[in-house]
């Protein structure tokens, strides 16, 4: 199944950069966009996983004594 998106990027510099990257890497603009999206979402998923792991650690540290430290 093919999916098509259409959007106004707002600033023409994005198209220029996209075209330049496609030429430099000998790939299509679509391939550059797909790689950029893959990288973006891989980073987002990694950050969410790290945040979830960090939250679990802080839950373990949460004790009634914390309120005493907060008062200081």
mmCIF file of the N, C-alpha and C atoms, coordinates in Angstrom:
data_MODEL
# 
_entry.id   MODEL 
# 
loop_
_atom_site.group_PDB 
_atom_site.id 
_atom_site.type_symbol 
_atom_site.label_atom_id 
_atom_site.label_alt_id 
_atom_site.label_comp_id 
_atom_site.label_asym_id 
_atom_site.label_entity_id 
_atom_site.label_seq_id 
_atom_site.pdbx_PDB_ins_code 
_atom_site.Cartn_x 
_atom_site.Cartn_y 
_atom_site.Cartn_z 
_atom_site.occupancy 
_atom_site.B_iso_or_equiv 
_atom_site.pdbx_formal_charge 
_atom_site.auth_seq_id 
_atom_site.auth_comp_id 
_atom_site.auth_asym_id 
_atom_site.auth_atom_id 
_atom_site.pdbx_PDB_model_num 
ATOM 1   N N  . UNK A 1 1  ? 0.836  -1.173 0.000  1.00 0.00 ? 1  UNK A N  1 
ATOM 2   C CA . UNK A 1 1  ? 0.000  0.000  0.000  1.00 0.00 ? 1  UNK A CA 1 
ATOM 3   C C  . UNK A 1 1  ? 0.885  1.241  0.000  1.00 0.00 ? 1  UNK A C  1 
ATOM 4   N N  . UNK A 1 2  ? 0.639  2.108  -0.927 1.00 0.00 ? 2  UNK A N  1 
ATOM 5   C CA . UNK A 1 2  ? 1.388  3.357  -0.995 1.00 0.00 ? 2  UNK A CA 1 
ATOM 6   C C  . UNK A 1 2  ? 0.636  4.435  -0.227 1.00 0.00 ? 2  UNK A C  1 
ATOM 7   N N  . UNK A 1 3  ? 1.406  5.271  0.421  1.00 0.00 ? 3  UNK A N  1 
ATOM 8   C CA . UNK A 1 3  ? 0.829  6.385  1.164  1.00 0.00 ? 3  UNK A CA 1 
ATOM 9   C C  . UNK A 1 3  ? 1.468  7.667  0.682  1.00 0.00 ? 3  UNK A C  1 
ATOM 10  N N  . UNK A 1 4  ? 0.677  8.656  0.468  1.00 0.00 ? 4  UNK A N  1 
ATOM 11  C CA . UNK A 1 4  ? 1.168  9.932  -0.037 1.00 0.00 ? 4  UNK A CA 1 
ATOM 12  C C  . UNK A 1 4  ? 0.891  11.011 1.004  1.00 0.00 ? 4  UNK A C  1 
ATOM 13  N N  . UNK A 1 5  ? 1.878  11.877 1.206  1.00 0.00 ? 5  UNK A N  1 
ATOM 14  C CA . UNK A 1 5  ? 1.662  13.034 2.065  1.00 0.00 ? 5  UNK A CA 1 
ATOM 15  C C  . UNK A 1 5  ? 1.961  14.292 1.255  1.00 0.00 ? 5  UNK A C  1 
ATOM 16  N N  . UNK A 1 6  ? 1.305  15.348 1.633  1.00 0.00 ? 6  UNK A N  1 
ATOM 17  C CA . UNK A 1 6  ? 1.524  16.629 0.987  1.00 0.00 ? 6  UNK A CA 1 
ATOM 18  C C  . UNK A 1 6  ? 1.504  17.684 2.086  1.00 0.00 ? 6  UNK A C  1 
ATOM 19  N N  . UNK A 1 7  ? 2.518  18.548 2.073  1.00 0.00 ? 7  UNK A N  1 
ATOM 20  C CA . UNK A 1 7  ? 2.578  19.574 3.111  1.00 0.00 ? 7  UNK A CA 1 
ATOM 21  C C  . UNK A 1 7  ? 3.310  20.802 2.598  1.00 0.00 ? 7  UNK A C  1 
ATOM 22  N N  . UNK A 1 8  ? 3.021  21.915 3.198  1.00 0.00 ? 8  UNK A N  1 
ATOM 23  C CA . UNK A 1 8  ? 3.731  23.152 2.913  1.00 0.00 ? 8  UNK A CA 1 
ATOM 24  C C  . UNK A 1 8  ? 4.820  23.277 3.977  1.00 0.00 ? 8  UNK A C  1 
ATOM 25  N N  . UNK A 1 9  ? 6.059  23.223 3.551  1.00 0.00 ? 9  UNK A N  1 
ATOM 26  C CA . UNK A 1 9  ? 7.166  23.273 4.511  1.00 0.00 ? 9  UNK A CA 1 
ATOM 27  C C  . UNK A 1 9  ? 7.404  24.676 5.053  1.00 0.00 ? 9  UNK A C  1 
ATOM 28  N N  . UNK A 1 10 ? 6.737  25.639 4.482  1.00 0.00 ? 10 UNK A N  1 
ATOM 29  C CA . UNK A 1 10 ? 6.832  26.991 5.019  1.00 0.00 ? 10 UNK A CA 1 
ATOM 30  C C  . UNK A 1 10 ? 8.006  27.786 4.504  1.00 0.00 ? 10 UNK A C  1 
ATOM 31  N N  . UNK A 1 11 ? 9.199  27.235 4.614  1.00 0.00 ? 11 UNK A N  1 
ATOM 32  C CA . UNK A 1 11 ? 10.408 27.952 4.215  1.00 0.00 ? 11 UNK A CA 1 
ATOM 33  C C  . UNK A 1 11 ? 11.048 27.212 3.041  1.00 0.00 ? 11 UNK A C  1 
ATOM 34  N N  . UNK A 1 12 ? 11.273 27.911 1.922  1.00 0.00 ? 12 UNK A N  1 
ATOM 35  C CA . UNK A 1 12 ? 11.856 27.269 0.739  1.00 0.00 ? 12 UNK A CA 1 
ATOM 36  C C  . UNK A 1 12 ? 13.240 26.664 0.979  1.00 0.00 ? 12 UNK A C  1 
ATOM 37  N N  . UNK A 1 13 ? 13.906 27.051 2.036  1.00 0.00 ? 13 UNK A N  1 
ATOM 38  C CA . UNK A 1 13 ? 15.234 26.509 2.324  1.00 0.00 ? 13 UNK A CA 1 
ATOM 39  C C  . UNK A 1 13 ? 15.174 24.998 2.533  1.00 0.00 ? 13 UNK A C  1 
ATOM 40  N N  . UNK A 1 14 ? 14.034 24.494 3.059  1.00 0.00 ? 14 UNK A N  1 
ATOM 41  C CA . UNK A 1 14 ? 13.906 23.056 3.299  1.00 0.00 ? 14 UNK A CA 1 
ATOM 42  C C  . UNK A 1 14 ? 13.949 22.275 1.987  1.00 0.00 ? 14 UNK A C  1 
ATOM 43  N N  . UNK A 1 15 ? 13.302 22.796 0.968  1.00 0.00 ? 15 UNK A N  1 
ATOM 44  C CA . UNK A 1 15 ? 13.323 22.134 -0.342 1.00 0.00 ? 15 UNK A CA 1 
ATOM 45  C C  . UNK A 1 15 ? 14.731 22.179 -0.916 1.00 0.00 ? 15 UNK A C  1 
ATOM 46  N N  . UNK A 1 16 ? 15.387 23.324 -0.776 1.00 0.00 ? 16 UNK A N  1 
ATOM 47  C CA . UNK A 1 16 ? 16.745 23.466 -1.289 1.00 0.00 ? 16 UNK A CA 1 
ATOM 48  C C  . UNK A 1 16 ? 17.690 22.474 -0.594 1.00 0.00 ? 16 UNK A C  1 
ATOM 49  N N  . UNK A 1 17 ? 17.598 22.391 0.723  1.00 0.00 ? 17 UNK A N  1 
ATOM 50  C CA . UNK A 1 17 ? 18.429 21.441 1.480  1.00 0.00 ? 17 UNK A CA 1 
ATOM 51  C C  . UNK A 1 17 ? 18.111 20.002 1.108  1.00 0.00 ? 17 UNK A C  1 
ATOM 52  N N  . UNK A 1 18 ? 16.849 19.716 0.939  1.00 0.00 ? 18 UNK A N  1 
ATOM 53  C CA . UNK A 1 18 ? 16.422 18.371 0.554  1.00 0.00 ? 18 UNK A CA 1 
ATOM 54  C C  . UNK A 1 18 ? 16.985 17.990 -0.813 1.00 0.00 ? 18 UNK A C  1 
ATOM 55  N N  . UNK A 1 19 ? 16.891 18.898 -1.768 1.00 0.00 ? 19 UNK A N  1 
ATOM 56  C CA . UNK A 1 19 ? 17.428 18.641 -3.107 1.00 0.00 ? 19 UNK A CA 1 
ATOM 57  C C  . UNK A 1 19 ? 18.940 18.474 -3.066 1.00 0.00 ? 19 UNK A C  1 
ATOM 58  N N  . UNK A 1 20 ? 19.613 19.324 -2.311 1.00 0.00 ? 20 UNK A N  1 
ATOM 59  C CA . UNK A 1 20 ? 21.076 19.226 -2.200 1.00 0.00 ? 20 UNK A CA 1 
ATOM 60  C C  . UNK A 1 20 ? 21.498 17.888 -1.594 1.00 0.00 ? 20 UNK A C  1 
ATOM 61  N N  . UNK A 1 21 ? 20.821 17.476 -0.553 1.00 0.00 ? 21 UNK A N  1 
ATOM 62  C CA . UNK A 1 21 ? 21.144 16.199 0.095  1.00 0.00 ? 21 UNK A CA 1 
ATOM 63  C C  . UNK A 1 21 ? 20.913 15.033 -0.863 1.00 0.00 ? 21 UNK A C  1 
ATOM 64  N N  . UNK A 1 22 ? 19.826 15.092 -1.600 1.00 0.00 ? 22 UNK A N  1 
ATOM 65  C CA . UNK A 1 22 ? 19.532 14.027 -2.568 1.00 0.00 ? 22 UNK A CA 1 
ATOM 66  C C  . UNK A 1 22 ? 20.626 13.953 -3.633 1.00 0.00 ? 22 UNK A C  1 
ATOM 67  N N  . UNK A 1 23 ? 21.082 15.094 -4.113 1.00 0.00 ? 23 UNK A N  1 
ATOM 68  C CA . UNK A 1 23 ? 22.146 15.110 -5.115 1.00 0.00 ? 23 UNK A CA 1 
ATOM 69  C C  . UNK A 1 23 ? 23.461 14.596 -4.538 1.00 0.00 ? 23 UNK A C  1 
ATOM 70  N N  . UNK A 1 24 ? 23.801 15.049 -3.343 1.00 0.00 ? 24 UNK A N  1 
ATOM 71  C CA . UNK A 1 24 ? 25.064 14.661 -2.715 1.00 0.00 ? 24 UNK A CA 1 
ATOM 72  C C  . UNK A 1 24 ? 25.124 13.169 -2.402 1.00 0.00 ? 24 UNK A C  1 
ATOM 73  N N  . UNK A 1 25 ? 23.990 12.587 -2.066 1.00 0.00 ? 25 UNK A N  1 
ATOM 74  C CA . UNK A 1 25 ? 23.960 11.172 -1.691 1.00 0.00 ? 25 UNK A CA 1 
ATOM 75  C C  . UNK A 1 25 ? 23.488 10.281 -2.844 1.00 0.00 ? 25 UNK A C  1 
ATOM 76  N N  . UNK A 1 26 ? 23.297 10.881 -4.003 1.00 0.00 ? 26 UNK A N  1 
ATOM 77  C CA . UNK A 1 26 ? 22.833 10.161 -5.188 1.00 0.00 ? 26 UNK A CA 1 
ATOM 78  C C  . UNK A 1 26 ? 21.577 9.345  -4.871 1.00 0.00 ? 26 UNK A C  1 
ATOM 79  N N  . UNK A 1 27 ? 20.622 10.013 -4.258 1.00 0.00 ? 27 UNK A N  1 
ATOM 80  C CA . UNK A 1 27 ? 19.366 9.370  -3.920 1.00 0.00 ? 27 UNK A CA 1 
ATOM 81  C C  . UNK A 1 27 ? 18.226 10.322 -4.262 1.00 0.00 ? 27 UNK A C  1 
ATOM 82  N N  . UNK A 1 28 ? 17.008 9.818  -4.147 1.00 0.00 ? 28 UNK A N  1 
ATOM 83  C CA . UNK A 1 28 ? 15.850 10.658 -4.441 1.00 0.00 ? 28 UNK A CA 1 
ATOM 84  C C  . UNK A 1 28 ? 15.482 11.496 -3.221 1.00 0.00 ? 28 UNK A C  1 
ATOM 85  N N  . UNK A 1 29 ? 14.696 12.531 -3.471 1.00 0.00 ? 29 UNK A N  1 
ATOM 86  C CA . UNK A 1 29 ? 14.224 13.359 -2.362 1.00 0.00 ? 29 UNK A CA 1 
ATOM 87  C C  . UNK A 1 29 ? 13.369 12.503 -1.412 1.00 0.00 ? 29 UNK A C  1 
ATOM 88  N N  . UNK A 1 30 ? 12.607 11.573 -1.975 1.00 0.00 ? 30 UNK A N  1 
ATOM 89  C CA . UNK A 1 30 ? 11.786 10.685 -1.155 1.00 0.00 ? 30 UNK A CA 1 
ATOM 90  C C  . UNK A 1 30 ? 12.672 9.851  -0.230 1.00 0.00 ? 30 UNK A C  1 
ATOM 91  N N  . UNK A 1 31 ? 13.761 9.309  -0.755 1.00 0.00 ? 31 UNK A N  1 
ATOM 92  C CA . UNK A 1 31 ? 14.662 8.499  0.065  1.00 0.00 ? 31 UNK A CA 1 
ATOM 93  C C  . UNK A 1 31 ? 15.270 9.326  1.195  1.00 0.00 ? 31 UNK A C  1 
ATOM 94  N N  . UNK A 1 32 ? 15.619 10.564 0.901  1.00 0.00 ? 32 UNK A N  1 
ATOM 95  C CA . UNK A 1 32 ? 16.178 11.453 1.931  1.00 0.00 ? 32 UNK A CA 1 
ATOM 96  C C  . UNK A 1 32 ? 15.128 11.714 3.008  1.00 0.00 ? 32 UNK A C  1 
ATOM 97  N N  . UNK A 1 33 ? 13.904 11.984 2.598  1.00 0.00 ? 33 UNK A N  1 
ATOM 98  C CA . UNK A 1 33 ? 12.836 12.224 3.568  1.00 0.00 ? 33 UNK A CA 1 
ATOM 99  C C  . UNK A 1 33 ? 12.553 10.996 4.419  1.00 0.00 ? 33 UNK A C  1 
ATOM 100 N N  . UNK A 1 34 ? 12.524 9.825  3.805  1.00 0.00 ? 34 UNK A N  1 
ATOM 101 C CA . UNK A 1 34 ? 12.262 8.594  4.558  1.00 0.00 ? 34 UNK A CA 1 
ATOM 102 C C  . UNK A 1 34 ? 13.378 8.351  5.569  1.00 0.00 ? 34 UNK A C  1 
ATOM 103 N N  . UNK A 1 35 ? 14.634 8.536  5.160  1.00 0.00 ? 35 UNK A N  1 
ATOM 104 C CA . UNK A 1 35 ? 15.754 8.363  6.102  1.00 0.00 ? 35 UNK A CA 1 
ATOM 105 C C  . UNK A 1 35 ? 15.654 9.362  7.256  1.00 0.00 ? 35 UNK A C  1 
ATOM 106 N N  . UNK A 1 36 ? 15.293 10.595 6.938  1.00 0.00 ? 36 UNK A N  1 
ATOM 107 C CA . UNK A 1 36 ? 15.164 11.616 7.981  1.00 0.00 ? 36 UNK A CA 1 
ATOM 108 C C  . UNK A 1 36 ? 14.053 11.256 8.961  1.00 0.00 ? 36 UNK A C  1 
ATOM 109 N N  . UNK A 1 37 ? 12.925 10.783 8.440  1.00 0.00 ? 37 UNK A N  1 
ATOM 110 C CA . UNK A 1 37 ? 11.820 10.385 9.312  1.00 0.00 ? 37 UNK A CA 1 
ATOM 111 C C  . UNK A 1 37 ? 12.182 9.165  10.154 1.00 0.00 ? 37 UNK A C  1 
ATOM 112 N N  . UNK A 1 38 ? 12.868 8.200  9.553  1.00 0.00 ? 38 UNK A N  1 
ATOM 113 C CA . UNK A 1 38 ? 13.298 7.017  10.310 1.00 0.00 ? 38 UNK A CA 1 
ATOM 114 C C  . UNK A 1 38 ? 14.223 7.422  11.449 1.00 0.00 ? 38 UNK A C  1 
ATOM 115 N N  . UNK A 1 39 ? 15.146 8.313  11.162 1.00 0.00 ? 39 UNK A N  1 
ATOM 116 C CA . UNK A 1 39 ? 16.082 8.773  12.181 1.00 0.00 ? 39 UNK A CA 1 
ATOM 117 C C  . UNK A 1 39 ? 15.348 9.523  13.291 1.00 0.00 ? 39 UNK A C  1 
ATOM 118 N N  . UNK A 1 40 ? 14.450 10.400 12.909 1.00 0.00 ? 40 UNK A N  1 
ATOM 119 C CA . UNK A 1 40 ? 13.691 11.190 13.880 1.00 0.00 ? 40 UNK A CA 1 
ATOM 120 C C  . UNK A 1 40 ? 12.892 10.279 14.819 1.00 0.00 ? 40 UNK A C  1 
ATOM 121 N N  . UNK A 1 41 ? 12.138 9.347  14.240 1.00 0.00 ? 41 UNK A N  1 
ATOM 122 C CA . UNK A 1 41 ? 11.287 8.504  15.073 1.00 0.00 ? 41 UNK A CA 1 
ATOM 123 C C  . UNK A 1 41 ? 12.083 7.483  15.868 1.00 0.00 ? 41 UNK A C  1 
ATOM 124 N N  . UNK A 1 42 ? 13.206 7.023  15.345 1.00 0.00 ? 42 UNK A N  1 
ATOM 125 C CA . UNK A 1 42 ? 14.066 6.130  16.127 1.00 0.00 ? 42 UNK A CA 1 
ATOM 126 C C  . UNK A 1 42 ? 14.574 6.872  17.364 1.00 0.00 ? 42 UNK A C  1 
ATOM 127 N N  . UNK A 1 43 ? 14.969 8.113  17.182 1.00 0.00 ? 43 UNK A N  1 
ATOM 128 C CA . UNK A 1 43 ? 15.441 8.931  18.304 1.00 0.00 ? 43 UNK A CA 1 
ATOM 129 C C  . UNK A 1 43 ? 14.315 9.152  19.310 1.00 0.00 ? 43 UNK A C  1 
ATOM 130 N N  . UNK A 1 44 ? 13.122 9.483  18.819 1.00 0.00 ? 44 UNK A N  1 
ATOM 131 C CA . UNK A 1 44 ? 11.984 9.723  19.708 1.00 0.00 ? 44 UNK A CA 1 
ATOM 132 C C  . UNK A 1 44 ? 11.648 8.469  20.522 1.00 0.00 ? 44 UNK A C  1 
ATOM 133 N N  . UNK A 1 45 ? 11.631 7.311  19.859 1.00 0.00 ? 45 UNK A N  1 
ATOM 134 C CA . UNK A 1 45 ? 11.319 6.070  20.567 1.00 0.00 ? 45 UNK A CA 1 
ATOM 135 C C  . UNK A 1 45 ? 12.382 5.757  21.613 1.00 0.00 ? 45 UNK A C  1 
ATOM 136 N N  . UNK A 1 46 ? 13.647 6.007  21.262 1.00 0.00 ? 46 UNK A N  1 
ATOM 137 C CA . UNK A 1 46 ? 14.728 5.780  22.223 1.00 0.00 ? 46 UNK A CA 1 
ATOM 138 C C  . UNK A 1 46 ? 14.587 6.703  23.420 1.00 0.00 ? 46 UNK A C  1 
ATOM 139 N N  . UNK A 1 47 ? 14.269 7.969  23.178 1.00 0.00 ? 47 UNK A N  1 
ATOM 140 C CA . UNK A 1 47 ? 14.127 8.921  24.282 1.00 0.00 ? 47 UNK A CA 1 
ATOM 141 C C  . UNK A 1 47 ? 12.946 8.548  25.181 1.00 0.00 ? 47 UNK A C  1 
ATOM 142 N N  . UNK A 1 48 ? 11.851 8.084  24.576 1.00 0.00 ? 48 UNK A N  1 
ATOM 143 C CA . UNK A 1 48 ? 10.698 7.662  25.376 1.00 0.00 ? 48 UNK A CA 1 
ATOM 144 C C  . UNK A 1 48 ? 11.051 6.454  26.238 1.00 0.00 ? 48 UNK A C  1 
ATOM 145 N N  . UNK A 1 49 ? 11.808 5.505  25.672 1.00 0.00 ? 49 UNK A N  1 
ATOM 146 C CA . UNK A 1 49 ? 12.217 4.325  26.435 1.00 0.00 ? 49 UNK A CA 1 
ATOM 147 C C  . UNK A 1 49 ? 13.122 4.720  27.596 1.00 0.00 ? 49 UNK A C  1 
ATOM 148 N N  . UNK A 1 50 ? 14.051 5.640  27.348 1.00 0.00 ? 50 UNK A N  1 
ATOM 149 C CA . UNK A 1 50 ? 14.941 6.109  28.421 1.00 0.00 ? 50 UNK A CA 1 
ATOM 150 C C  . UNK A 1 50 ? 14.162 6.845  29.498 1.00 0.00 ? 50 UNK A C  1 
ATOM 151 N N  . UNK A 1 51 ? 13.197 7.646  29.082 1.00 0.00 ? 51 UNK A N  1 
ATOM 152 C CA . UNK A 1 51 ? 12.389 8.385  30.049 1.00 0.00 ? 51 UNK A CA 1 
ATOM 153 C C  . UNK A 1 51 ? 11.586 7.418  30.924 1.00 0.00 ? 51 UNK A C  1 
ATOM 154 N N  . UNK A 1 52 ? 11.034 6.393  30.298 1.00 0.00 ? 52 UNK A N  1 
ATOM 155 C CA . UNK A 1 52 ? 10.260 5.410  31.055 1.00 0.00 ? 52 UNK A CA 1 
ATOM 156 C C  . UNK A 1 52 ? 11.150 4.670  32.051 1.00 0.00 ? 52 UNK A C  1 
ATOM 157 N N  . UNK A 1 53 ? 12.360 4.314  31.620 1.00 0.00 ? 53 UNK A N  1 
ATOM 158 C CA . UNK A 1 53 ? 13.298 3.641  32.517 1.00 0.00 ? 53 UNK A CA 1 
ATOM 159 C C  . UNK A 1 53 ? 13.702 4.557  33.673 1.00 0.00 ? 53 UNK A C  1 
ATOM 160 N N  . UNK A 1 54 ? 13.932 5.830  33.372 1.00 0.00 ? 54 UNK A N  1 
ATOM 161 C CA . UNK A 1 54 ? 14.318 6.786  34.408 1.00 0.00 ? 54 UNK A CA 1 
ATOM 162 C C  . UNK A 1 54 ? 13.186 6.987  35.415 1.00 0.00 ? 54 UNK A C  1 
ATOM 163 N N  . UNK A 1 55 ? 11.950 7.055  34.923 1.00 0.00 ? 55 UNK A N  1 
ATOM 164 C CA . UNK A 1 55 ? 10.810 7.225  35.823 1.00 0.00 ? 55 UNK A CA 1 
ATOM 165 C C  . UNK A 1 55 ? 10.700 6.044  36.786 1.00 0.00 ? 55 UNK A C  1 
ATOM 166 N N  . UNK A 1 56 ? 10.983 4.850  36.291 1.00 0.00 ? 56 UNK A N  1 
ATOM 167 C CA . UNK A 1 56 ? 10.924 3.665  37.154 1.00 0.00 ? 56 UNK A CA 1 
ATOM 168 C C  . UNK A 1 56 ? 11.955 3.756  38.269 1.00 0.00 ? 56 UNK A C  1 
ATOM 169 N N  . UNK A 1 57 ? 13.122 4.279  37.960 1.00 0.00 ? 57 UNK A N  1 
ATOM 170 C CA . UNK A 1 57 ? 14.164 4.432  38.979 1.00 0.00 ? 57 UNK A CA 1 
ATOM 171 C C  . UNK A 1 57 ? 13.737 5.448  40.023 1.00 0.00 ? 57 UNK A C  1 
ATOM 172 N N  . UNK A 1 58 ? 13.161 6.562  39.593 1.00 0.00 ? 58 UNK A N  1 
ATOM 173 C CA . UNK A 1 58 ? 12.764 7.594  40.544 1.00 0.00 ? 58 UNK A CA 1 
ATOM 174 C C  . UNK A 1 58 ? 11.620 7.138  41.435 1.00 0.00 ? 58 UNK A C  1 
ATOM 175 N N  . UNK A 1 59 ? 10.765 6.265  40.943 1.00 0.00 ? 59 UNK A N  1 
ATOM 176 C CA . UNK A 1 59 ? 9.692  5.715  41.778 1.00 0.00 ? 59 UNK A CA 1 
ATOM 177 C C  . UNK A 1 59 ? 10.297 4.933  42.936 1.00 0.00 ? 59 UNK A C  1 
ATOM 178 N N  . UNK A 1 60 ? 11.375 4.206  42.653 1.00 0.00 ? 60 UNK A N  1 
ATOM 179 C CA . UNK A 1 60 ? 12.044 3.444  43.716 1.00 0.00 ? 60 UNK A CA 1 
ATOM 180 C C  . UNK A 1 60 ? 12.667 4.369  44.753 1.00 0.00 ? 60 UNK A C  1 
ATOM 181 N N  . UNK A 1 61 ? 13.096 5.542  44.336 1.00 0.00 ? 61 UNK A N  1 
ATOM 182 C CA . UNK A 1 61 ? 13.730 6.480  45.257 1.00 0.00 ? 61 UNK A CA 1 
ATOM 183 C C  . UNK A 1 61 ? 12.724 7.281  46.064 1.00 0.00 ? 61 UNK A C  1 
ATOM 184 N N  . UNK A 1 62 ? 11.484 7.288  45.662 1.00 0.00 ? 62 UNK A N  1 
ATOM 185 C CA . UNK A 1 62 ? 10.458 8.092  46.321 1.00 0.00 ? 62 UNK A CA 1 
ATOM 186 C C  . UNK A 1 62 ? 10.119 7.459  47.664 1.00 0.00 ? 62 UNK A C  1 
ATOM 187 N N  . UNK A 1 63 ? 10.486 8.134  48.737 1.00 0.00 ? 63 UNK A N  1 
ATOM 188 C CA . UNK A 1 63 ? 10.212 7.634  50.084 1.00 0.00 ? 63 UNK A CA 1 
ATOM 189 C C  . UNK A 1 63 ? 9.579  8.739  50.905 1.00 0.00 ? 63 UNK A C  1 
ATOM 190 N N  . UNK A 1 64 ? 8.955  8.400  52.018 1.00 0.00 ? 64 UNK A N  1 
ATOM 191 C CA . UNK A 1 64 ? 8.356  9.419  52.889 1.00 0.00 ? 64 UNK A CA 1 
ATOM 192 C C  . UNK A 1 64 ? 9.386  10.423 53.398 1.00 0.00 ? 64 UNK A C  1 
ATOM 193 N N  . UNK A 1 65 ? 10.647 10.020 53.492 1.00 0.00 ? 65 UNK A N  1 
ATOM 194 C CA . UNK A 1 65 ? 11.693 10.934 53.968 1.00 0.00 ? 65 UNK A CA 1 
ATOM 195 C C  . UNK A 1 65 ? 11.947 12.071 52.995 1.00 0.00 ? 65 UNK A C  1 
ATOM 196 N N  . UNK A 1 66 ? 11.550 11.901 51.736 1.00 0.00 ? 66 UNK A N  1 
ATOM 197 C CA . UNK A 1 66 ? 11.779 12.951 50.740 1.00 0.00 ? 66 UNK A CA 1 
ATOM 198 C C  . UNK A 1 66 ? 11.127 14.267 51.142 1.00 0.00 ? 66 UNK A C  1 
ATOM 199 N N  . UNK A 1 67 ? 9.972  14.210 51.782 1.00 0.00 ? 67 UNK A N  1 
ATOM 200 C CA . UNK A 1 67 ? 9.304  15.452 52.174 1.00 0.00 ? 67 UNK A CA 1 
ATOM 201 C C  . UNK A 1 67 ? 10.155 16.220 53.200 1.00 0.00 ? 67 UNK A C  1 
ATOM 202 N N  . UNK A 1 68 ? 10.879 15.492 54.031 1.00 0.00 ? 68 UNK A N  1 
ATOM 203 C CA . UNK A 1 68 ? 11.777 16.150 54.998 1.00 0.00 ? 68 UNK A CA 1 
ATOM 204 C C  . UNK A 1 68 ? 12.897 16.886 54.262 1.00 0.00 ? 68 UNK A C  1 
ATOM 205 N N  . UNK A 1 69 ? 13.442 16.270 53.230 1.00 0.00 ? 69 UNK A N  1 
ATOM 206 C CA . UNK A 1 69 ? 14.487 16.917 52.451 1.00 0.00 ? 69 UNK A CA 1 
ATOM 207 C C  . UNK A 1 69 ? 13.949 18.112 51.658 1.00 0.00 ? 69 UNK A C  1 
ATOM 208 N N  . UNK A 1 70 ? 12.708 18.010 51.214 1.00 0.00 ? 70 UNK A N  1 
ATOM 209 C CA . UNK A 1 70 ? 12.102 19.109 50.468 1.00 0.00 ? 70 UNK A CA 1 
ATOM 210 C C  . UNK A 1 70 ? 11.954 20.353 51.343 1.00 0.00 ? 70 UNK A C  1 
ATOM 211 N N  . UNK A 1 71 ? 11.748 20.164 52.628 1.00 0.00 ? 71 UNK A N  1 
ATOM 212 C CA . UNK A 1 71 ? 11.585 21.292 53.544 1.00 0.00 ? 71 UNK A CA 1 
ATOM 213 C C  . UNK A 1 71 ? 12.884 22.063 53.749 1.00 0.00 ? 71 UNK A C  1 
ATOM 214 N N  . UNK A 1 72 ? 14.016 21.381 53.546 1.00 0.00 ? 72 UNK A N  1 
ATOM 215 C CA . UNK A 1 72 ? 15.304 22.032 53.732 1.00 0.00 ? 72 UNK A CA 1 
ATOM 216 C C  . UNK A 1 72 ? 15.548 22.949 52.613 1.00 0.00 ? 72 UNK A C  1 
# 
